[in-house]
Amino acid sequence: MTSKADKRGRIYLPKEIREKHGRKFRIVELPSHVALFPVADDPLAAIEAEVGDALADKDLDELKVEAREKAAREVADERNSNDRA
């Protein structure tokens, strides 16, 4: 699917996409592309629905640190693979 930004920078998302993923997205700029990630109205409830009680015994601060470290590794890996290309 291809979409073009208008003069004001707006991008049209087809109805099927909006119905499936909602109307709120996080825009993430990566070294090789830009990605849209749907944001739930209640992100915590969405996470709990996905993982159930798998994180019940986890410390929130530890989860944040782990998530940031993993994200940093993934970005570094993508940069390295783009540098090799």
C-alpha positions in Angstrom: 0.0 0.0 0.0 1.3 3.4 -0.9 0.2 6.7 0.6 1.4 10.3 -0.1 1.6 13.1 2.4 -0.4 16.3 1.5 1.1 19.8 1.7 0.4 19.9 5.4 2.1 16.5 6.0 -1.1 14.5 6.5 -1.2 10.9 5.4 -4.5 9.2 4.5 -5.0 5.8 6.1 -7.7 3.7 4.4 -10.8 2.9 6.3 -9.9 -0.8 6.6 -6.6 0.1 8.4 -8.4 2.6 10.7 -11.1 0.0 11.6 -8.5 -2.7 12.3 -5.9 -0.6 14.1 -7.7 2.5 15.4 -6.9 6.2 14.7 -4.0 6.8 17.0 -0.4 5.7 16.0 3.1 6.2 17.3 5.5 7.3 14.6 8.9 5.8 14.9 11.8 7.0 12.7 14.4 4.2 12.1 17.6 4.5 10.2 16.1 3.0 7.1 12.4 3.8 7.3 9.5 5.3 9.3 7.0 3.0 11.0 3.5 3.5 12.4 2.5 1.5 15.5 -1.1 1.5 16.7 -1.6 2.9 20.2 -4.5 1.5 22.2 -6.9 3.9 24.0 -5.7 2.1 27.2 -2.2 0.8 26.5 -1.8 -0.9 29.8 -5.1 -2.8 29.4 -4.0 -3.9 25.9 -0.7 -5.2 27.2 -2.4 -7.1 30.0 -4.9 -8.6 27.5 -2.0 -9.8 25.4 0.3 -11.3 28.1 -2.2 -12.2 30.8 -0.5 -12.7 34.1 2.9 -13.5 32.6 4.3 -10.3 34.0 2.6 -10.4 37.4 5.7 -11.0 39.4 7.9 -8.6 37.4 9.1 -5.3 38.7 8.0 -2.4 36.5 11.3 -0.6 36.6 13.2 -3.8 35.6 10.8 -4.3 32.7 11.5 -0.7 31.5 15.2 -1.2 31.7 15.0 -4.5 29.8 12.7 -3.0 27.1 15.0 0.0 26.6 18.1 -2.2 26.3 16.4 -4.5 23.8 15.2 -1.6 21.7 18.8 -0.1 21.7 20.2 -3.5 20.6 17.7 -3.8 17.8 18.4 -0.2 16.5 22.1 -0.9 16.7 21.7 -4.2 14.8 19.6 -2.4 12.1 22.2 0.3 11.7 24.9 -2.3 11.4 23.0 -4.2 8.7 22.3 -0.9 6.8 26.0 0.0 7.0 26.9 -3.3 5.5 24.4 -2.9 2.6 
